[in-house]
C-alpha cells in the first residue's frame, strides 16, 4: 500500500546527511560497495562519507530527489541527465579524491578507480555510446519496503525527466543492479533487462550485474 503522506522534492543541503545514511544502510550488502570497503567494520561510516560527497557533487544539478514522510527521508533517487554532471579536475581532486584518500587511504582510492572504470565501461555498452539518462543511485528505507514508496518516487522522477518530452529520439534511461529482486521492481517501471553478466574485480569473487534500459514513454 502506498504511503499517501510521502512528499517528493529535490534534495536540499540539509537533507544530505540523512540521505547519505539511508544510502549507506541500503547498500551495506551490495557487492560493488563491499569491494570498495571490504572491511565490514569500516563500511557503514565509509559509505556514509562516500555518498555524502556524491550527493554534494550532484546537488547543484538538482538531479537528486528525496521522498520524505514528515521530517524523515525515506527514499531517494539520483537521475543523472544525458549531458552528465560536469566536475572540474581541480574540484574533483580538492573536494573529492584528496579528502577521500585522507579519510580512507590510498588503497580505497585504487579500489574506487577500479570500480568507476568497470561501471563506466558497462554504462557505455548499455547506452550504445549515446546520450542517456542514468539511474545513478536509489534507495528506500529497508524498514519501509513493500509500501510502494520506491515505485512512487521512481515513477515521479521518470515522468519529470525521461518522459517529460514526447519528441522522437529522446534518450533512454539505463541502470545496473546486483540484486535479482530489484530487477522485478525496475521492470514494473518499464525497464527491460539488456544484459546479465558476472563481474570480478581484482580477482575477487564474481557477482552478477543486471544491465537494464527503458525507452521514453509519450
TAMO-V485205 format. One line per field, one symbol per residue. ss: DSSP state (H for helix, E for strand, C for the rest). psi: psi as a letter, one per 30 degrees, with the letter a starting at -180 (. if undefined). A space follows every 10 residues. Layout:
ss = ???
psi = ???
This chain:
ss = CCCCCCEEEE CCHHHHHHHH HHHHHHCCCC HHHHHHCCCH HHHHHHHHHH HHHHHHHHHC CCCEEEEEEC CEEEEEEEEE CCCCCCCCHH HHHHHHHHHH HHHHCHHHHH HHHHHHHHHH HHHHHHCCCC CCEEEEEEEE CHHHCCCCHH HHHHHHHHHH CCCCCCCCCC CCEEEEECCH HHHHHHHHCC CEEEEEEEEC CCCCCCEEEE EEEECCCC
psi = kkjffkkkll kleffeeeee eeeeeegegk eefeeeifje ffeeeeeeee eeeeeeefef fhgklkkkjb gkjfllkkjk lfgajkklee eeeefdeeee eeeflfeeee eeeeeeeefe eeeeeefggl klkkjekklk jefgkgggee eeeeeeeeef degfkgllgk llkllklgke ffeeeeefgg lkkekklkkj khglkllkkk kklklkk.
